[in-house]
Amino acid sequence: MDKWKYARLAQFLFTLSLLFLETSFGLGGNKTLCLDKERDALLEFKRGLTDSFDHLSTWGDEEDKQECCKWKGIECDRRTGHVTVIDLHNKFTCSAGASACFAPRLTGKLSPSLLELEYLNYLDLSVNEFERSEIPRFIGSLKRLEYLNLSASFFSGVIPIQFQNLTSLRTLDLGENNLIVKDLRWLSHLSSLEFLSLSSSNFQVNNWFQEITKVPSLKELDLSGCGLSKLVPSQADLANSSLISLSVLHLCCNEFSSSSEYSWVFNLTTSLTSIDLLYNQLSGQIDDRFGTLMYLEHLDLANNLKIEGGVPSSFGNLTRLRHLDMSNTQTVQWLPELFLRLSGSRKSLEVLGLNENSLFGSIVNATRFSSLKKLYLQKNMLNGSFMESAGQVSTLEYLDLSENQMRGALPDLALFPSLRELHLGSNQFRGRIPQGIGKLSQLRILDVSSNRLEGLPESMGQLSNLESFDASYNVLKGTITESHLSNLSSLVDLDLSFNSLALKTSFNWLPPFQLQVISLPSCNLGPSFPKWLQNQNNYTVLDISLASISDTLPSWFSSFPPDLKILNLSNNQISGRVSDLIENTYGYRVIDLSYNNFSGALPLVPTNVQIFYLHKNQFFGSISSICRSRTSPTSLDLSHNQFSGELPDCWMNMTSLAVLNLAYNNFSGEIPHSLGSLTNLKALYIRQNSLSGMLPSFSQCQGLQILDLGGNKLTGSIPGWIGTDLLNLRILSLRFNRLHGSIPSIICQLQFLQILDLSANGLSGKIPHCFNNFTLLYQDNNSGEPMEFIVQGFYGKFPRRYLYIGDLLVQWKNQESEYKNPLLYLKTIDLSSNELIGGVPKEIADMRGLKSLNLSRNELNGTVIEGIGQMRMLESLDMSRNQLSGVIPQDLANLTFLSVLDLSNNQLSGRIPSSTQLQSFDRSSYSDNAQLCGPPLQECPGYAPPSPLIDHGSNNNPQEHDEEEEFPSLEFYISMVLSFFVAFWGILGCLIVNSSWRNAYFKFLTDTTSWLDMISRVWFARLKKKLRRAR
């Protein structure tokens, strides 16, 4: 009997176990857990949405989709089958550099069918787009909700009062919408709420503080971007309000201008652990009451207007502070003092952000912060040294001291064994990189660019985790051997540009790395082509310009990685044909083969290329193949080659072209009309060819700034559209052509014109009287704008802009030369060697900023320019070989910058005005003016120098008067001696007696010297970078 009893009991327990497994784990065969009623509700919800990115592709009523509990974003209770979770949030995907972000959003309208989901406790619809409508009121009836996130979903209007029914809510995120907050009384009903975000809402409720403090369970509050600076709580509101549980507070972007507008923070609670006040407009001193928040761990004050006084001494009380960010707050403070005021958190501080301020002084013993992992000091005014005490080992993982004025040698870097990133670029560090660098086994990024470092240690080769090394723009010397690179197996980016290094390896050396960026300009890699490049298969940037390579392109070099973006072989002596080199790759953005010995026909412009430079080579033949190109570069330079034939008429296909340089070739025929269709064109250089015919219309090129067509055989007159349509023109050079007719006055509308060269044509008629409308020539500022164009912006690791710096052939101070970037310093008008008649317009004298004026070799008459003394910036004036008459104006002597003057071969008369300036010129400057006299020519007949002025009334003896004027009295000398003695010893005595004055004085001298040294080095570094980009 007992045996049967136990058997039945076992059978019962087994059956019960099966039932439990079936209900708990869905082991009931094909039985569907999802309830029909709730599945229908979800499908109705889906029908109200537009799903452009197939987020809901698993949702459906097909037979294989009956189980709604397996749909994406849906979770069910495994016992009851009720839907408890809907999570359809999206995430932003940002491009490299975060220049643009995208989210694959659901769009449409929320259906009230969700009310059928009675057991729903989690609803996340964030980062979607629901027709920019109001939040549906029915959401307030989902009473079991504990988590509700509707952030960043383009909701607008007011928050429904029905939200007061959501009494189980613990998390409510309505941030990043366009909501209007007029009433917050519903908040007091949410007694369990722990997280609340109303960020980017338009607060229009004065008692917001009182209502929020009625939620005692609140732990984290986000009121960023709510305009709270205009809604400061009154003292009465603060009296009986608090949030004792509040720990984290976000107040970014509220336009607070002073601490009085957020002082209510200190009334909420003393238990705050995190406060975010970044991107406000705070100025003045930091509130000392932050020092009373004993539990504070995170404080973000970054990106405010101007914080005065730096870190206050009260911060020494913050013994738990882990994260402090004061970047971009214009803080002025001595760095050692700032460190001292943070001494209370020397054991807790992990992140210290101080970028983009005006901190000064040295870095001394940063290792005192025993837990510090990240230290940001970029873009300050640190002007001391980097000193660390031996024996103290730092926990730093990230250190950025770039773009300061730090000097001296680097400390023993072995004191920072945990470093992963070290940024020291753009300082004045000297000496060698310490051998201790080899002990930084975790180092991934090392940037020491733009310093005065002289050598690389062989211990660099021990950095097996190093991914990026930038030592560009230093004074590194010597030879890099395989031992420097032997263990750099993780290296991806290598930049040693613009040093005096030589990279010498064995012929068959195989690098242990696969580089993505190879930037070695000015490094000696030659004379043979570096064979180790054959082993590199992943690079996107290859720059070996100025590398002393004088070799023929090897056949293996044409097999490029598929993602190659930048190829720069310029300024070498590489020869060979390049057709195979550049026609088979489609990822190019920049190709620069200039200043080499390449030859052959023009290769096909690669697809997608945006910068294509072949200038200063030996290419020949027609360029008609350019019409077969399937791309539209932004910058194309084929100048200084041997191309010939007619220019093709297919330029309308290159709609993106901004710079076109075809100068110094052998092109003939007419300028094609299709060039005039390039609406994005900014600079056109076709000088020194044999082009003929009349100018086609460039009226559509309204952004054109440089039009250089000199040295051709163009005929016809100067067209009027130059003045009416090319209003941005800065350089107009039509020199040495065969143009005729008069200079149209319409060109006076070119307010930005800086260089006008119409010399050596057949122009006739009078000079227009409106040249004073050239605004830039009217202004007497000393410098102009650079002649450079941003022709490409890159992304990620690539340079963000690539400048094209043009040159110009001009006659300057009687010498014809090419000038690089002439707009920086030239302001010229050259109308020489034409057939102009009439007088010189007096309006020319209004061009106070003009530096060179050449009107020579014409048939001008009348006098030298009336009012010429106003042209104080004038350095060169040539009016020779005309028919000018009359006297030389006296105010010509006022032109103190004048270094070239030629008035020869005219009909000038009278005496040359007396001045050191005018008499310093050679006789040839005034020759062949028959009636002109006076130094440096022969003296005028009958000329007598003026007698000294004698005051007969004060002294009848001129000799005694002269003696009194020439010799001061004895009392004068005595007073001068006494004044010098008192002033000299008064200042020197103070410096001897007062040590603080003495120290301050010598510190001032030292800092001034360092500052001048830094400015000069930075200027030269920037100049080198611009020259590099110009290539």
Buried (B, 14 or more C-beta within 10 A) or exposed (E): EEEEEEEEEEEEEEEEEEEEEEBEEBEEEEEBBBBEEBBBBBBBBBEBBEBEEEBBEBBBEEEEBBBBBBBEBBBBBBEEBBBBBBBBBBEEEEEEEEEEEEBBBBBBEBBBBBEBBEBBBBBBBBBBBBBEBBBBEBBBBBEBBBBBBBBBBBBBEBBBEBBBBBEBBBBBBBBBBEBBBEBBEBBBBBEEBBBBBBBBBBBBBEBBBBBBBBBEBBBBBBBBBBBBBEBBBEEEBBEEBEBEBBBBBBBBBBBBBBBEBBBBBBBBBEBBBBBBBBBBBBBBEBBEEBBEBEBBBBBBBBBBEEBEEBBBEBBBBBBBBBBBBBBBBBBBBBBBBBBBBBBBBBEBBBBBBBBBBBBBBBBBBBBBBEEBBBBBBBBBBBBBBBEBEEEEEBBBBBBBBBBBBBBBBBBBBBBBBBBBBBBBBBBBBBEBBBBBBBBBEBBBBBBBBBBBBBEBBBBBBBBBBBBBBBBBBBEBEEEBBBEBBBBBBBBBBBBBBBBEBBBEBEEEBEBBBBBBBBBBBBBBBBEEBBBBBEBBEEBBBBBBBBBBBBBEBBEEBBEBBEEBBBBBBBBBEBBBBBBBBBBEBEBBBBBBBBBBBBBBBBBBBBEBBBBBBBBBBEBBBBBBBBEEBEBBBBBBBBBBBEBBBBBBBBBEBBEBBBBBBBBBBEBBBBBBEBBBBBEBBBBBBBBBBEBBEEBBBBBBBEBBBBBBBBBBEBBEBBBEBBBBBBBBBBBBBBBBBEBBBBBBBBBBBBBBBBBBBBBBBBBBBBBBBBBBBBBBBBBBEEEBEBBBBBBBEBBEBBBEEBBBBBBBBBBBEEEEEEBEBBBBEBBBBBBBBBEBBEBBBBBBBBBBBBBBBBBBBBEBBBBBBBEBBBBBBBBBBBBBBBEBBBBBBEBBBBBEEBBBBBBBBBBBBBBBBEBEBBEEBEEEBBBBBEEBBBBBBEEBEEEEEEEEEEEEEEEEEEEEBEEEEEEEEEEEEEEEEEEEEEEEEEEEEEBEEEEEEEEEBEEEEEBEEBEEBBEEBBEEBEEBBBEBBBB
